[in-house]
Amino acid sequence: MRAVIVAIGVAFLVSLFSTPLAIKLFTRLKAGQPIRAEGPVMHQGKKGTPTMGGVVFIIATVIAYVAGHLALTTLPSQQIAQVQPTITALVLLGLMVFAGAVGFIDDFLKVRKRNSAGLNKRGKLLGQILVGAVFGVIALYFPSTNGQTVGATTLSFIRDIDALEIGKIASVVIFIFVVMASTNGVNLTDGLDGLATGASVMVLAAYALIAFWQYRHWCADPDYNIRPSIYCYEVRDPLEIALIAGAAAGACVGFLWWNTSPARIFMGDTGALGLGGLIAGMAMSTRTVLLLPIIGGLFVIITMSVVIQIISFRTTGKRVFRMSPLQHHFELAGWSEVNIVVRFWIIAGIGVAIALGLFYSDFLAAVS
């Protein structure tokens, strides 16, 4: 628990005090956010606001991860052995950093071209697939000494569903799909000041709780009295997962101080894709893949609004919403930006609460 608390605190402070420096740096470099001409008129006033702010909380998360491990140096040697840097950390932080790198390229091209086009769709898609494939292979093909891998060869909801064995190759394909869905979901949600950041804080905090609970009821823990009647979780390195999720949540809270309305900096695709990659990794590593659409319910709703809009326009020539993603529909309906963000945060919180309730109820049912 000490490591998680230290990581959260360090990430928050690094992000909170580094973001103003990033604002000054990106302003000096003229790395301002281009605004789509066809977007809501009220967004034109945001033109030139520094972007690529995701760099701050990605770096803060990595620094906090190191700080969290430094906090463990006073533990007994047998406990330290359980929490050494692992393949799990490589997969989770790797997804965040390299998915963020794809977004950084997109942001850089937008700034350089002075328009909102950025990296073309094919290039961004290829980058997401490549990141998902590389870390999917690492997650499935590099077991620990007890044979446990970061990812699973079965589909999972609250835990692995043994009846849904799909094999390693199919699991890597699922891993890629989850990465793509999550990164695009967060990216589409990042349209209003603080919206994606606040929603991501809730999702990451939920995964920190889930992973820490799994750590306290971990099948591989020699101190956990394992009997047939004891409910435990077969995951790899749950404390690592909790530490990274907590660090990322803390970093996002620090960033949100400056990103909330009126935003002084945007996370850009750098932050959106980085967060999406990390959230996808959280779902795979905690064995809660099918629970992800509930935990990230807001991301799903906003993504589906885009899908519905495209299908409707291409098949009937009519639009269901005034504009997609969904948050812009409500902007054009006359809602203020702050009202939309707060209400959407409530929706995100409801999804997280339902998911945590399902997760804990499964434990209660098993031990009752």
Secondary structure as GFF3:
##gff-version 3
##sequence-region A 1 368
A	DSSP	alpha_helix	2	28	.	.	.	ID=ss1
A	DSSP	three_ten_helix	41	46	.	.	.	ID=ss2
A	DSSP	alpha_helix	54	70	.	.	.	ID=ss3
A	DSSP	alpha_helix	77	80	.	.	.	ID=ss4
A	DSSP	three_ten_helix	81	83	.	.	.	ID=ss5
A	DSSP	alpha_helix	87	113	.	.	.	ID=ss6
A	DSSP	alpha_helix	121	141	.	.	.	ID=ss7
A	DSSP	beta_strand	154	156	.	.	.	ID=ss8
A	DSSP	beta_strand	160	165	.	.	.	ID=ss9
A	DSSP	alpha_helix	167	189	.	.	.	ID=ss10
A	DSSP	alpha_helix	195	216	.	.	.	ID=ss11
A	DSSP	alpha_helix	238	259	.	.	.	ID=ss12
A	DSSP	alpha_helix	268	285	.	.	.	ID=ss13
A	DSSP	three_ten_helix	289	291	.	.	.	ID=ss14
A	DSSP	alpha_helix	292	295	.	.	.	ID=ss15
A	DSSP	alpha_helix	297	316	.	.	.	ID=ss16
A	DSSP	alpha_helix	326	332	.	.	.	ID=ss17
A	DSSP	alpha_helix	337	367	.	.	.	ID=ss18
###
